Amino acid sequence: MEFTHVTSVLLGLVIILNILFATIVIFFERREASTTWAWLLVLYFLPVVGFILYLLFGTSLRHAHLFQWEDKKKIGIEEIIDNQMEELSTNHFPFRNASSSNYRDLIYMHLRNNDAVLTEDNQVDIFTEGKNKFDQLFKDIEAAENHIHIQYYIIQRDGLGKRFIEALTKKANEGVKVRLLYDELGSRGMTKRFFREFRQAGGRVEAFFPSKLKFINLRLNFRNHRKLVIIDGKVGYVGGFNVGDEYLGLNPKFGYWRDTHLRIKGSAVKAIQTRFILDWNQASKHHDITYQPHYFPIVKPQGNIDLQIVTSGPDSEWEQIKNGYIKLISSAKKSILIQTPYFIPDASLLDALRIASLSGLDVKIMIPNKPDHLFVYWATTFNAGQLLRAGAKIYIYDNGFIHAKMIVVDEEVSSVGTANIDVRSFKLNFEVNAFIYDEGMAETLTRIFYKDVEVCRQLTIEEFEKRSKWIRFKESIARLVSPIL
């Protein structure tokens, strides 16, 4: 009898909590209607599990002031931002690259809402294979003389991970200041023992949003998905590769790993450095970075590539990278090429692509042929199929797993970084992309895209319509919950 009474009380409590969370979702969070309905469905149909899922996934960080760095003004970035905004708004910006002027509005938007300074003196190398990327990264680490700043979402305790930490430990022993920031959930297999020798050598390690309870992290959302490396303030890396054997194509489940990563030399490295310092100081309890001139050395022009380093996260008022994608798509006159492992656009981005396709533009989207997250994959195939009817071409990558996050418009402008085309990247994760205003870079990325097409299978409307009822059912479930995936 007592057991029945306790059960009734607990069920009553769960119902009250569900009502409370539903009220929060509707009246206080001010979410989009699709997200609100998705959470209400979860809370209604899963009354016991729903409120636990909401605690883990549903809370918001909007307007939270997570990233503060008082010394930021010492870089002189505020004056540069003011000058560039003034020159852009009055059409007096002295563009060195004529094609960049065609994207004045996009540049201004990133500058005004994201403090993303336009730099015009960069050299950029593209890596599409893990071996080549890490070979070069290890060379840059070995050549470091002053400091190494590294941030990854995933660091595995496998062969590559061990080589990686050994290389950093060696440099720390040589007196180079080495800081390593990783996301605790992304690197959930990490242990303190893995970093023991590195710390003993003087290396610093921090975890982003660590667990307050052992084995339980209540912040399953709001993960730091950025991948950044800065060597001596002169060389910067940004892109899709994490650290682990699977990114070398050594995981039998995924096979060959196809990704896109950039190595940058030039003034843009200052923006990458600033982003790392902001993230590090948020995660660090006792070892905050203060401004030192050697973190922002004066460097000679390294090239003539124009780019902006753009970041986004759940603490921001604007979905800056998504807005950048939409602005790129809406500016297209001829073609749009997209590579993404997850394709779960919200209504605004899906409409932008649909309108571009219906307008006769050449819209091509490349997605994987295998899932690493089932619900996400079902939603990806469903959304891709919807664009077929509008005239877009969908390519299924059959040569392993494609993890690249890339968009090229009109073979003139491009974006490469960490942001996938999904709600998680646009709203929930902390991301970083390079928006590149250079025809040479766009043409190179276009050639890479079409080389990938050679190992793809094109999805046709006929094939899409022949999906089994079971597949359609799974897609329907994934579609319903896609706003909170």
C-alpha positions in Angstrom: 0.0 0.0 0.0 2.9 2.4 0.9 4.6 1.6 -2.4 1.4 2.5 -4.3 1.1 5.7 -2.4 4.8 6.6 -3.1 4.3 5.8 -6.7 1.3 8.0 -7.0 3.1 10.9 -5.3 6.1 10.6 -7.6 3.8 10.4 -10.7 2.0 13.5 -9.5 5.3 15.3 -9.0 6.4 14.3 -12.5 3.2 15.7 -13.9 3.6 19.0 -12.0 7.2 19.2 -13.3 6.1 18.6 -16.8 3.5 21.4 -16.6 6.2 23.6 -15.1 8.7 22.9 -17.9 6.0 23.3 -20.5 5.1 26.7 -19.1 8.8 27.7 -19.2 9.1 26.5 -22.8 6.1 28.5 -23.9 6.2 31.7 -21.9 9.8 32.3 -20.8 12.2 30.7 -23.2 10.6 32.5 -26.3 11.8 29.7 -28.6 10.7 29.3 -32.2 7.4 27.6 -32.6 8.8 24.4 -34.1 11.2 24.0 -31.1 8.4 24.7 -28.6 6.2 22.1 -30.1 9.0 19.5 -30.2 9.6 20.0 -26.5 5.9 19.9 -25.7 5.6 16.6 -27.6 8.5 15.1 -25.6 7.1 16.3 -22.3 3.6 15.0 -23.2 4.4 11.6 -24.6 7.4 10.9 -22.3 6.1 12.2 -18.9 8.7 10.4 -16.8 11.7 10.9 -19.2 10.6 14.2 -20.7 11.6 16.5 -17.8 14.9 14.7 -17.4 15.6 15.3 -21.1 14.6 18.9 -20.6 17.1 19.3 -17.7 19.8 17.9 -19.9 19.0 19.4 -23.2 16.4 22.1 -22.8 17.8 25.0 -20.8 19.0 28.1 -22.4 22.3 30.2 -22.3 21.0 33.1 -24.3 22.4 36.4 -23.2 24.8 34.7 -20.7 28.0 36.6 -20.5 30.4 33.7 -20.6 33.4 35.1 -22.4 35.0 38.1 -20.9 38.5 39.4 -21.4 39.3 42.9 -20.1 42.6 43.0 -22.0 40.9 42.6 -25.3 40.9 46.4 -25.8 44.7 46.4 -25.7 44.8 44.6 -29.0 43.4 47.7 -30.7 40.6 45.7 -32.2 37.8 48.2 -31.2 39.4 51.0 -33.2 39.8 48.7 -36.2 36.2 47.7 -36.0 35.0 51.3 -35.8 37.1 52.3 -38.8 36.1 49.4 -41.0 32.4 49.9 -40.2 32.6 53.6 -41.0 34.4 52.9 -44.3 32.0 50.2 -45.3 28.9 52.1 -44.4 30.1 55.1 -46.5 31.4 53.0 -49.4 34.9 54.2 -48.8 36.5 50.9 -47.7 39.8 50.5 -49.7 39.3 46.9 -50.9 42.5 45.3 -52.2 40.5 42.5 -53.7 37.9 43.7 -56.1 35.7 40.6 -55.7 35.4 41.2 -51.9 33.5 44.4 -52.6 30.7 42.3 -54.0 30.1 41.0 -50.5 30.2 44.3 -48.7 26.9 43.7 -46.9 28.0 40.2 -45.6 31.3 41.6 -44.4 29.5 44.5 -42.6 27.0 42.1 -41.0 29.8 39.9 -39.5 31.8 43.0 -38.5 28.9 44.7 -36.8 27.3 41.7 -35.0 30.4 39.5 -34.4 33.4 41.9 -34.2 34.8 39.9 -37.2 37.5 42.1 -38.6 38.2 41.7 -42.3 41.9 40.9 -42.9 43.4 41.0 -46.4 46.9 39.7 -46.1 46.5 36.0 -45.5 47.9 32.8 -46.9 45.6 29.8 -46.6 46.4 26.1 -47.1 43.6 23.5 -47.5 43.8 20.0 -46.0 41.3 17.3 -46.9 43.1 14.3 -45.5 43.9 13.8 -41.8 47.5 12.5 -42.5 48.5 15.6 -44.4 46.9 17.9 -41.8 48.5 16.3 -38.8 51.9 15.9 -40.5 51.9 19.7 -41.1 50.6 20.4 -37.6 53.3 18.3 -35.9 55.9 20.2 -38.0 54.4 23.5 -36.8 54.4 22.3 -33.2 58.0 21.2 -33.4 59.0 24.7 -34.8 57.2 26.6 -32.0 59.4 28.9 -30.0 57.1 30.9 -27.7 53.6 29.4 -27.2 51.2 26.8 -28.5 47.4 27.2 -27.9 45.2 24.3 -28.9 41.5 23.7 -28.7 39.6 20.6 -29.9 36.2 19.2 -29.3 37.4 15.6 -29.3 40.8 14.3 -28.2 41.0 10.5 -28.2 43.4 8.4 -26.0 44.5 6.4 -29.1 47.6 6.3 -31.3 47.2 9.8 -32.7 46.2 11.2 -29.4 49.3 9.8 -27.7 51.6 11.2 -30.4 49.8 14.5 -30.1 50.3 14.8 -26.3 53.9 13.6 -26.5 54.7 16.3 -29.1 53.2 18.9 -26.8 55.0 17.5 -23.7 58.3 17.8 -25.6 57.7 21.4 -26.4 56.6 22.2 -22.8 59.9 20.6 -21.6 61.7 22.9 -23.9 60.1 25.9 -22.2 57.4 26.7 -24.7 54.2 27.7 -23.0 51.6 25.1 -24.1 47.9 25.4 -23.3 45.3 22.7 -24.3 41.6 23.2 -24.1 39.1 20.3 -24.8 35.4 19.8 -24.5 34.7 17.4 -21.7 31.6 15.8 -23.4 33.3 15.5 -26.8 36.4 14.0 -25.1 34.4 12.0 -22.6 36.9 9.1 -22.6 39.7 11.5 -21.3 41.4 10.8 -18.0 43.7 12.9 -15.8 46.4 10.3 -16.2 46.6 11.0 -19.9 47.9 14.5 -19.2 50.1 13.6 -16.2 53.5 14.0 -18.0 52.3 17.0 -19.9 51.3 18.8 -16.8 54.6 17.8 -15.1 56.4 19.4 -18.0 54.5 22.7 -17.3 51.7 22.3 -19.8 48.3 23.6 -18.9 45.0 21.7 -19.5 41.4 22.9 -19.1 38.1 21.2 -19.9 35.1 23.2 -21.3 31.9 23.0 -19.1 33.2 20.1 -17.0 31.0 17.9 -14.9 30.1 19.0 -11.4 29.0 15.4 -10.6 31.2 12.4 -11.4 30.1 10.7 -14.6 27.1 13.0 -15.0 27.3 16.2 -17.0 24.1 18.2 -16.9 25.2 20.4 -19.8 24.8 17.9 -22.7 24.0 20.9 -24.8 26.2 24.0 -25.1 29.3 22.1 -26.1 32.4 23.8 -27.5 32.7 22.4 -31.0 35.5 24.7 -32.1 38.9 23.3 -33.3 41.6 25.9 -33.1 45.4 25.9 -33.0 47.7 28.9 -32.7 51.5 28.6 -33.0 53.5 31.6 -31.7 50.7 33.9 -32.8 51.8 33.5 -36.4 50.1 30.2 -37.6 46.5 29.3 -37.1 44.3 26.3 -37.8 40.5 26.0 -38.1 38.3 23.3 -39.6 36.6 20.0 -39.0 39.3 17.5 -37.9 39.5 16.4 -34.3 42.3 14.4 -32.8 42.0 10.6 -33.0 42.8 7.7 -35.2 39.4 7.8 -36.9 40.4 11.1 -38.4 43.2 9.3 -40.1 40.8 6.8 -41.6 41.7 4.1 -39.2 38.2 3.4 -37.8 36.7 0.4 -39.6 33.2 1.8 -39.0 33.7 4.9 -41.0 36.7 4.0 -43.2 38.3 6.8 -45.1 37.6 10.1 -43.3 37.0 13.1 -45.6 37.2 16.5 -43.9 38.3 20.1 -44.6 40.7 22.0 -42.5 42.6 25.3 -43.0 46.1 26.5 -42.1 46.2 30.3 -42.0 49.1 32.7 -41.9 48.5 36.4 -41.7 46.5 39.0 -39.7 43.5 36.6 -39.3 45.6 34.6 -36.8 45.0 37.5 -34.3 41.2 36.8 -34.5 41.8 33.0 -34.0 44.1 33.8 -31.0 41.5 36.2 -29.5 38.8 33.5 -29.8 41.1 30.9 -28.1 41.9 33.3 -25.2 38.2 34.1 -24.6 37.4 30.3 -24.5 40.4 29.5 -22.3 39.7 32.2 -19.8 36.1 31.0 -19.5 37.3 27.5 -18.7 40.3 28.3 -16.6 39.9 28.8 -12.9 43.5 29.9 -12.0 45.5 30.4 -15.1 43.8 33.1 -17.1 45.7 34.6 -20.0 46.5 38.3 -19.8 47.6 40.4 -22.7 51.2 40.0 -23.8 52.6 41.4 -27.0 54.1 38.1 -28.1 50.6 36.6 -28.4 49.9 39.2 -31.1 53.2 39.7 -32.9 53.5 42.1 -35.8 53.8 39.9 -38.9 54.6 40.8 -42.5 51.8 40.2 -45.1 51.7 36.5 -45.9 49.4 36.6 -48.9 46.4 38.4 -50.5 43.5 36.4 -49.3 40.6 38.3 -47.6 38.8 36.5 -44.8 36.8 37.0 -41.5 36.9 34.6 -38.5 33.2 34.3 -37.5 32.0 32.7 -34.3 28.7 31.8 -32.9 27.2 30.2 -29.8 24.1 29.9 -27.6 25.2 32.9 -25.5 24.8 35.2 -28.6 21.7 37.2 -29.6 22.3 36.3 -33.3 22.9 32.9 -35.0 25.8 34.5 -36.8 27.1 31.7 -38.8 23.7 30.6 -40.0 22.9 34.2 -40.9 26.2 34.2 -42.9 25.1 31.1 -44.7 21.7 32.6 -45.6 23.3 35.8 -46.8 25.7 33.8 -49.0 22.9 31.7 -50.5 20.7 34.7 -51.1 23.5 36.5 -52.9 24.2 33.6 -55.3 23.8 34.3 -59.0 25.0 30.9 -60.5 25.8 28.1 -58.1 25.8 26.9 -54.5 27.9 23.9 -53.4 27.5 22.5 -49.9 29.2 19.7 -48.0 27.9 18.8 -44.6 27.7 15.6 -42.5 24.4 16.7 -41.0 21.7 18.5 -43.0 18.9 19.7 -40.6 18.3 23.3 -41.7 15.7 25.4 -40.0 12.8 26.8 -42.1 14.7 30.0 -43.0 17.8 28.2 -44.4 15.7 25.5 -46.1 13.6 28.2 -47.7 16.7 30.1 -48.9 18.0 26.9 -50.6 14.6 26.0 -52.0 14.2 29.5 -53.5 17.7 29.3 -55.0 16.9 26.0 -56.6 13.5 27.1 -57.9 15.2 30.2 -59.4 17.3 28.0 -61.6 20.6 28.2 -59.6 22.8 25.1 -59.6 22.4 23.9 -56.0 24.4 20.8 -55.1 24.6 19.3 -51.6 26.8 16.4 -50.5 26.0 14.3 -47.4 27.3 11.0 -46.0 26.1 7.5 -46.9 26.3 6.3 -43.3 25.2 7.7 -40.0 27.3 8.5 -36.9 24.0 9.6 -35.2 20.9 7.7 -36.4 18.2 10.3 -35.7 20.3 13.0 -37.3 21.0 10.9 -40.3 17.3 10.1 -40.9 16.5 13.8 -40.6 19.4 14.6 -43.0 18.1 12.3 -45.7 14.6 13.6 -45.3 15.6 17.2 -45.6 17.9 16.6 -48.6 15.0 14.8 -50.3 12.8 17.8 -49.9 15.1 19.9 -52.0 15.1 17.4 -54.9 11.6 18.5 -55.8 12.9 22.1 -56.1 15.6 21.1 -58.5 18.6 20.7 -56.2 21.1 17.9 -56.8 21.9 15.6 -53.8 25.1 13.5 -53.7 25.7 10.7 -51.3 29.4 10.3 -50.5 30.4 6.6 -50.9 34.1 6.7 -50.1 33.9 6.5 -46.4 32.6 9.3 -44.2 32.4 13.0 -45.2 32.7 15.4 -42.2 33.6 18.5 -44.1 31.6 21.7 -43.4 32.0 23.8 -46.5 29.9 26.1 -48.7 31.0 27.8 -52.0 28.9 30.4 -53.8 29.5 31.3 -57.5 33.1 30.1 -57.3 33.8 33.5 -55.7 33.2 33.3 -51.9 33.4 30.3 -49.5 33.1 29.3 -45.9 35.0 26.5 -44.0 34.9 25.7 -40.4 33.3 23.7 -37.6 29.6 24.5 -38.1 27.3 21.9 -39.5 24.0 22.7 -41.2 21.8 21.8 -38.2 20.1 23.4 -35.2 22.9 22.2 -32.9 25.6 24.0 -34.7 23.5 27.2 -35.2 22.0 27.5 -31.7 23.5 25.1 -29.2 27.2 24.6 -29.9 30.0 27.1 -29.8 31.4 27.2 -33.4 33.9 29.0 -35.6 34.1 29.5 -39.4 36.3 31.3 -41.8 34.4 33.3 -44.4 36.8 33.7 -47.3 36.4 36.3 -50.0 38.8 35.0 -52.6 38.1 33.5 -56.1 41.2 31.4 -56.1 40.2 29.7 -52.8 36.6 29.3 -54.0 37.8 27.7 -57.3 40.1 25.3 -55.4 37.3 24.3 -53.1 35.0 23.8 -56.1 37.6 21.5 -57.7 37.7 19.5 -54.5 33.9 19.3 -54.4 33.8 17.9 -58.0 36.6 15.4 -57.3 34.4 14.2 -54.4 31.5 13.9 -56.7 33.4 11.2 -58.6 33.0 8.9 -55.5 29.4 9.8 -54.9 26.0 8.4 -55.8 23.5 11.0 -57.0 20.1 10.7 -55.2 17.2 10.8 -57.6 13.6 11.7 -56.9 12.6 8.2 -58.1 14.9 6.6 -55.5 13.8 8.9 -52.8 10.1 8.2 -53.4 10.7 4.5 -53.2 11.7 4.6 -49.6 10.1 1.9 -47.5 7.4 2.7 -45.0 9.7 1.9 -42.2 12.3 4.4 -43.4 9.5 7.0 -43.8 8.3 6.3 -40.3 11.9 6.8 -38.9 12.2 10.0 -40.9 8.9 11.3 -39.6 10.0 10.8 -36.0 13.4 12.4 -36.6 11.7 15.3 -38.4 9.4 15.9 -35.4 12.3 16.1 -32.9 14.8 17.7 -35.3 14.4 21.2 -33.7 16.0 19.7 -30.5 18.5 17.3 -32.0 
